Amino acid sequence: MMDFSDRVLLLTGASGGIGRAIAQVFHDAGARILLADIHEDGVREVAQSIDPSGARTQPMHYDATCPEEAELAVRRCLERFGRLDYLVPAAGIYEDQTFLTMTDEQWRNTLSVNLDGVFYLCRRAVPVMSEGGAIVTIASEAAHAGSSIGHSHYGASKGGVLTLTRCLARELAPSVRVNTVSPGAIDTPMIEDLMHERARTVLEAVPMGRLGTSREVAVAVAFLCSDTASYITGQAIHVNGGSYLGG
Ligand SMILES: NC(=O)c1ccc[n+]([C@@H]2O[C@H](COP(=O)([O-])OP(=O)(O)OC[C@H]3O[C@@H](n4cnc5c(N)ncnc54)[C@H](O)[C@@H]3O)[C@@H](O)[C@H]2O)c1
């Protein structure tokens, strides 16, 4: 269905569960991909596994909290592949901390990776993105339905991502479409601790009765980037097994 031949994706959080699946789906559809993550060995391993020849992937170390690294990532993408069509800033952290014990530093750290990082990258990528390009941010069910206890910084950061997405959609239309995917509970390293502590509660809130897979998120991201979604901008697609319906 999707053909990304000759298209270039800049992906962050590329060594994570969802990032890796996005890389695979875009690679399968013919894209060339800059794979950026703070976990440099991880991102090299992803590149090696999906593209052993290295012809269509470029791994790089990248820290979402540094504006200079956003600049470098965009530059590296243009140097290696000559263009930038799609931007998916998927890097994120999800730390457990109840509000009444949260330090200013913990608050700032989460906002810095999850929200500032998206701004730094979009701000530097948009001026060089191809006409007809697309940005897909990764918000969360937490941005819409509130978050679980112990994640107010995360919920606030993802609420910010959702609103930033909508603001960009207005300002960048019609040349670049901007949407978000809001995952529910997806089976990745990010929610291992949560599942360890509260698996039953988490699954009871999901009408589909199971965790989502990273691939189920990745195909929604790919759809929103693709020309098939050419009239879709400023929207959130919920990939959450129906849990946002409440219950
Ligand atoms: N897994 C879920 O249930 C879920 C639900 C809603 C939203 N999300 C969002 O999906 C995105 C991907 O999460 P995931 O589930 O794959 O988690 P993950 O922990 O598997 O991956 C997150 C990735 O971000 C990278 N990262 C962390 N800090 C970074 C930094 N400062 N700079 C660059 N990279 C950094 C990590 O190295 C890791 O590779 C995140 O934005 C997350 O908030 C996940």
The ligand as an SDF file (V2000), in Angstrom:
LIG
                    3D

 44 48  0  0  0  0  0  0  0  0999 V2000
    5.0590    2.0940   25.0770 N   0  0  0  0  0  0  0  0  0  0  0  0
    3.9580    2.7340   25.3640 C   0  0  0  0  0  0  0  0  0  0  0  0
    3.0340    2.1660   25.9860 O   0  0  0  0  0  0  0  0  0  0  0  0
    3.7570    4.1620   24.9210 C   0  0  0  0  0  0  0  0  0  0  0  0
    2.5020    4.7420   25.1350 C   0  0  0  0  0  0  0  0  0  0  0  0
    2.2880    6.0530   24.7300 C   0  0  0  0  0  0  0  0  0  0  0  0
    3.3140    6.7750   24.1210 C   0  0  0  0  0  0  0  0  0  0  0  0
    4.5230    6.1910   23.9420 N   0  0  0  0  0  0  0  0  0  0  0  0
    5.5490    7.0240   23.3220 C   0  0  0  0  0  0  0  0  0  0  0  0
    6.1390    6.3410   22.2320 O   0  0  0  0  0  0  0  0  0  0  0  0
    7.4760    6.8100   22.0500 C   0  0  0  0  0  0  0  0  0  0  0  0
    8.3950    5.6030   21.9420 C   0  0  0  0  0  0  0  0  0  0  0  0
    8.3580    4.8890   23.1820 O   0  0  0  0  0  0  0  0  0  0  0  0
    8.6720    3.3320   23.3190 P   0  0  0  0  0  0  0  0  0  0  0  0
    7.4970    2.6990   23.9160 O   0  0  0  0  0  0  0  0  0  0  0  0
    9.2570    2.8110   22.0690 O   0  0  0  0  0  0  0  0  0  0  0  0
    9.7730    3.4000   24.4810 O   0  0  0  0  0  0  0  0  0  0  0  0
   11.2710    2.8860   24.5320 P   0  0  0  0  0  0  0  0  0  0  0  0
   11.7150    3.1770   25.9180 O   0  0  0  0  0  0  0  0  0  0  0  0
   11.3620    1.5100   24.0150 O   0  0  0  0  0  0  0  0  0  0  0  0
   11.9910    3.8700   23.5040 O   0  0  0  0  0  0  0  0  0  0  0  0
   12.2780    5.2180   23.7900 C   0  0  0  0  0  0  0  0  0  0  0  0
   13.5580    5.5810   23.0680 C   0  0  0  0  0  0  0  0  0  0  0  0
   13.8560    6.9470   23.3140 O   0  0  0  0  0  0  0  0  0  0  0  0
   15.2620    7.0440   23.5100 C   0  0  0  0  0  0  0  0  0  0  0  0
   15.6040    8.2270   24.3040 N   0  0  0  0  0  0  0  0  0  0  0  0
   15.3650    8.4530   25.6330 C   0  0  0  0  0  0  0  0  0  0  0  0
   15.8660    9.6330   25.9960 N   0  0  0  0  0  0  0  0  0  0  0  0
   16.4480   10.1690   24.8950 C   0  0  0  0  0  0  0  0  0  0  0  0
   17.1430   11.3780   24.6360 C   0  0  0  0  0  0  0  0  0  0  0  0
   17.3950   12.2820   25.6060 N   0  0  0  0  0  0  0  0  0  0  0  0
   17.5620   11.6160   23.3720 N   0  0  0  0  0  0  0  0  0  0  0  0
   17.3600   10.7070   22.3810 C   0  0  0  0  0  0  0  0  0  0  0  0
   16.7300    9.5340   22.5770 N   0  0  0  0  0  0  0  0  0  0  0  0
   16.2690    9.2780   23.8090 C   0  0  0  0  0  0  0  0  0  0  0  0
   15.6480    5.7580   24.2520 C   0  0  0  0  0  0  0  0  0  0  0  0
   17.0350    5.4700   24.1530 O   0  0  0  0  0  0  0  0  0  0  0  0
   14.7590    4.7470   23.5440 C   0  0  0  0  0  0  0  0  0  0  0  0
   15.4240    4.1630   22.4410 O   0  0  0  0  0  0  0  0  0  0  0  0
    7.7830    7.7030   23.2490 C   0  0  0  0  0  0  0  0  0  0  0  0
    7.6380    9.0640   22.8560 O   0  0  0  0  0  0  0  0  0  0  0  0
    6.7090    7.3320   24.2400 C   0  0  0  0  0  0  0  0  0  0  0  0
    6.4230    8.3710   25.1510 O   0  0  0  0  0  0  0  0  0  0  0  0
    4.7800    4.9070   24.3130 C   0  0  0  0  0  0  0  0  0  0  0  0
  1  2  1  0
  2  3  2  0
  2  4  1  0
  4  5  1  0
  4 44  2  0
  5  6  2  0
  6  7  1  0
  7  8  2  0
  8  9  1  0
  8 44  1  0
  9 10  1  0
  9 42  1  0
 10 11  1  0
 11 12  1  0
 11 40  1  0
 12 13  1  0
 13 14  1  0
 14 15  2  0
 14 16  1  0
 14 17  1  0
 17 18  1  0
 18 19  2  0
 18 20  1  0
 18 21  1  0
 21 22  1  0
 22 23  1  0
 23 24  1  0
 23 38  1  0
 24 25  1  0
 25 26  1  0
 25 36  1  0
 26 27  1  0
 26 35  1  0
 27 28  2  0
 28 29  1  0
 29 30  1  0
 29 35  2  0
 30 31  1  0
 30 32  2  0
 32 33  1  0
 33 34  2  0
 34 35  1  0
 36 37  1  0
 36 38  1  0
 38 39  1  0
 40 41  1  0
 40 42  1  0
 42 43  1  0
M  CHG  2   8   1  16  -1
M  END
$$$$
